[in-house]
Amino acid sequence: MGTGVGPKSYYIAPMRILAADTSSERGSVCLADDGEVLGEVRLRRSGQHSDRFFRSVDFLLGHVNFGLPDIDLFVAARGPGSFTGLRVGLTAMQAFAAAHGRPAAGISTLEAIAWKCGVKEHWIAPVIDARRGEVYAAVYSRDNGGVLTEIRPPAVLPPDQWFASLPDSEILFCGDGAMRYGEFISRPRWSFVEVDLYLASAVAELALLPNRGPLSPLYVRRTEAELKRERQHESHTSPNQKSPAI
């Protein structure tokens, strides 16, 4: 069982946070100060993240009385999600943190969805459409005090296999993958709950907890480059490959 993250009684000292989620088509950037979201910009298309990200940061900072040097923590969603999209937020936050000598952190996209669900005393299963006929998914529990605990770690599987692997316990499913493959939410104690998938504010809230993660990508699925190298290696080492004529 994973570690728990919890309610405001677990929070570290208040701070100014710049948070971003560029792991999916619903990108977002937000500024938070002392646990309050001051502003959020939403980016609907993943192809626009790299173009609009820095303009969004400038827009937000133009409406407050502090700048990037005054940010205490830079944080981004670390996936799983789009490899290209993830790099936008992670690279930007790494650059900001290095330039201003500030710490940086990463938050699991699945954890952010589960946190934003807000439901307590239930198992929560965030499911992200991973394309290629697969889903990214995990299972968390959240008790009445607000503590979020990992029950099953992030995985990538075909949806029929993922749903079939789960018990008949009471589970609330959320995320675009749960919506797309809703036909598999078919057991009596299972249900779907809709969640706003613009996650920057949830990322900022989770960044206030002491067990936030590193600012590095959470790759559940291997990249195309890794798969290509593996296929090339297999083609060169296959026992069925004919030896060249001498």
C-alpha positions in Angstrom: 0.0 0.0 0.0 1.3 3.4 -0.9 1.9 6.4 1.3 -1.0 8.6 2.2 -1.4 12.3 1.5 -3.8 14.2 3.6 -5.8 17.3 4.5 -4.7 20.8 5.5 -3.5 19.6 8.9 -0.7 17.8 7.0 0.3 20.9 5.0 3.7 22.5 5.1 4.1 26.2 5.5 2.0 28.3 3.1 3.9 29.4 0.0 3.5 30.9 -3.4 3.2 28.2 -6.1 3.2 28.2 -9.9 1.6 25.0 -11.0 1.0 23.5 -14.4 -0.5 20.5 -16.1 0.4 19.8 -19.7 0.0 16.1 -19.6 -3.2 16.0 -21.6 -5.3 18.0 -24.0 -6.8 19.9 -21.1 -3.7 21.9 -20.1 -3.8 24.5 -17.4 -1.6 26.9 -15.4 -2.3 28.4 -12.1 -0.9 30.7 -9.4 -1.6 29.9 -5.7 -0.7 31.9 -2.6 -1.1 30.5 0.9 -3.3 27.7 -0.4 -5.6 30.0 -2.4 -5.8 29.9 -6.2 -5.3 33.4 -7.4 -5.9 32.7 -11.1 -5.9 29.8 -13.6 -5.5 29.7 -17.4 -6.9 26.8 -19.3 -5.5 25.4 -22.6 -7.9 23.2 -24.5 -5.6 21.7 -27.2 -2.4 19.9 -26.4 -0.8 21.3 -29.6 -1.2 24.7 -28.1 0.6 24.0 -24.8 4.1 25.0 -26.0 2.8 28.1 -27.8 0.6 29.4 -25.1 2.3 28.2 -21.9 4.6 31.1 -21.4 2.0 33.7 -22.4 -0.3 32.1 -19.8 2.3 32.5 -17.1 2.9 36.2 -18.2 -0.9 36.8 -18.1 -1.3 35.4 -14.6 1.7 37.4 -13.2 0.3 40.5 -14.8 -2.6 40.3 -12.4 -0.7 39.9 -9.1 1.8 42.1 -7.3 4.7 39.6 -7.5 6.8 38.0 -10.1 8.7 34.8 -10.9 11.5 35.5 -8.4 8.9 35.6 -5.6 7.6 32.1 -6.4 8.5 29.7 -3.6 7.8 26.4 -5.5 7.4 25.4 -9.1 5.4 22.3 -9.7 4.0 20.4 -12.7 2.0 17.3 -13.4 4.4 14.4 -14.1 2.1 12.0 -15.9 1.3 9.5 -17.1 0.2 11.3 -20.2 1.4 12.7 -23.5 5.2 12.5 -23.7 5.3 15.7 -25.8 2.9 17.5 -23.6 4.6 16.5 -20.3 7.9 17.9 -21.5 6.4 21.3 -21.9 5.4 21.7 -18.2 8.3 19.8 -16.7 11.0 21.6 -18.7 9.5 25.0 -18.0 9.3 24.4 -14.3 12.8 23.0 -14.2 14.1 26.2 -16.0 12.1 28.5 -13.7 13.4 26.7 -10.6 17.0 26.8 -11.7 16.9 30.4 -12.8 15.5 31.6 -9.5 17.1 29.1 -7.1 13.8 27.7 -6.0 12.6 24.1 -5.3 10.5 22.2 -7.8 8.2 19.2 -7.5 6.1 16.9 -9.6 2.6 15.4 -9.0 1.1 12.3 -10.5 -1.7 13.2 -13.0 -3.7 10.2 -11.8 -3.3 11.3 -8.2 -4.4 14.8 -9.1 -7.6 13.5 -10.7 -8.4 11.3 -7.7 -7.8 14.3 -5.4 -10.0 16.6 -7.4 -12.8 14.0 -7.3 -13.1 15.0 -3.7 -15.0 11.9 -2.6 -14.2 10.4 0.8 -14.6 7.0 2.3 -14.5 5.3 -1.1 -12.0 3.8 -3.4 -11.3 6.1 -6.3 -10.1 4.8 -9.7 -8.9 7.6 -12.0 -8.7 6.3 -15.6 -7.0 8.2 -18.4 -7.4 7.4 -22.1 -3.9 6.4 -23.1 -4.9 5.9 -26.8 -3.8 2.8 -28.8 -6.6 0.9 -27.1 -5.1 1.3 -23.6 -5.7 3.2 -20.4 -3.6 4.6 -17.7 -5.2 3.8 -14.3 -4.6 3.5 -10.6 -6.7 3.1 -7.5 -6.7 5.3 -4.4 -8.7 5.5 -1.2 -9.6 8.6 0.7 -10.8 8.5 4.3 -13.1 10.9 6.0 -10.1 12.9 7.2 -9.1 13.5 3.6 -6.0 11.2 3.5 -5.4 9.9 0.0 -3.7 6.4 -0.1 -2.5 4.5 -3.1 -4.1 1.1 -3.4 -2.9 0.1 -6.8 0.1 1.9 -8.5 -0.2 3.5 -12.0 -0.4 1.0 -14.8 -1.1 0.9 -18.5 -3.4 -1.9 -19.8 -6.2 -2.5 -22.3 -9.4 -1.4 -20.7 -11.0 -4.8 -20.6 -8.0 -6.2 -18.7 -7.9 -3.3 -16.3 -11.5 -3.4 -15.3 -11.5 -7.2 -15.1 -8.6 -7.1 -12.6 -10.6 -5.0 -10.0 -12.6 -6.4 -7.1 -16.3 -6.1 -6.6 -15.7 -3.4 -3.9 -17.4 -0.1 -4.1 -15.3 2.0 -6.5 -15.9 5.4 -8.1 -14.3 5.8 -11.5 -13.3 9.1 -13.0 -11.3 10.6 -15.9 -11.7 10.6 -19.6 -10.7 6.9 -19.9 -13.5 6.0 -17.5 -15.9 8.0 -19.6 -14.8 6.5 -22.9 -14.9 3.0 -21.7 -17.9 3.4 -19.5 -19.4 0.1 -20.7 -16.9 -1.7 -18.5 -18.2 0.0 -15.3 -20.9 -2.7 -15.1 -20.7 -4.2 -11.6 -23.4 -3.2 -9.0 -21.0 -1.4 -6.7 -19.2 0.5 -9.3 -20.1 4.0 -10.5 -18.8 6.9 -12.5 -18.3 10.4 -11.2 -17.5 13.4 -13.5 -14.5 15.4 -12.6 -13.2 18.7 -14.0 -10.0 17.6 -15.8 -8.3 21.0 -15.7 -5.8 19.9 -13.0 -3.4 22.8 -12.3 -5.3 23.8 -9.1 -5.3 20.2 -7.8 -1.5 20.0 -8.6 -0.9 23.1 -6.6 -2.9 21.7 -3.6 -1.0 18.4 -3.7 2.3 20.3 -3.9 1.6 21.6 -0.4 1.9 18.1 1.0 5.2 16.8 2.4 5.4 13.7 0.2 5.1 15.5 -3.1 7.1 13.7 -5.9 10.2 14.7 -8.0 9.9 16.9 -11.1 10.5 14.1 -13.4 8.2 12.3 -15.9 6.2 9.3 -14.7 6.4 7.1 -17.7 4.1 4.1 -17.3 4.3 3.3 -21.0 7.6 3.0 -22.8 8.4 5.7 -25.4 8.3 5.1 -29.1 12.1 5.4 -29.2 12.4 2.7 -26.6 10.0 0.4 -28.5 11.8 1.0 -31.8 15.2 0.2 -30.2 13.7 -3.0 -28.8 12.2 -4.1 -32.2 15.5 -3.4 -33.9 17.4 -5.4 -31.3 14.9 -8.3 -31.7 15.3 -8.2 -35.5 19.0 -8.5 -35.2 19.0 -11.3 -32.6 16.0 -13.4 -33.7 17.0 -17.1 -33.8 14.7 -17.5 -36.9 16.7 -14.9 -38.8 18.6 -16.5 -41.8 22.3 -16.3 -41.7 23.8 -14.3 -44.6 25.1 -16.3 -47.5 28.9 -16.8 -47.6 
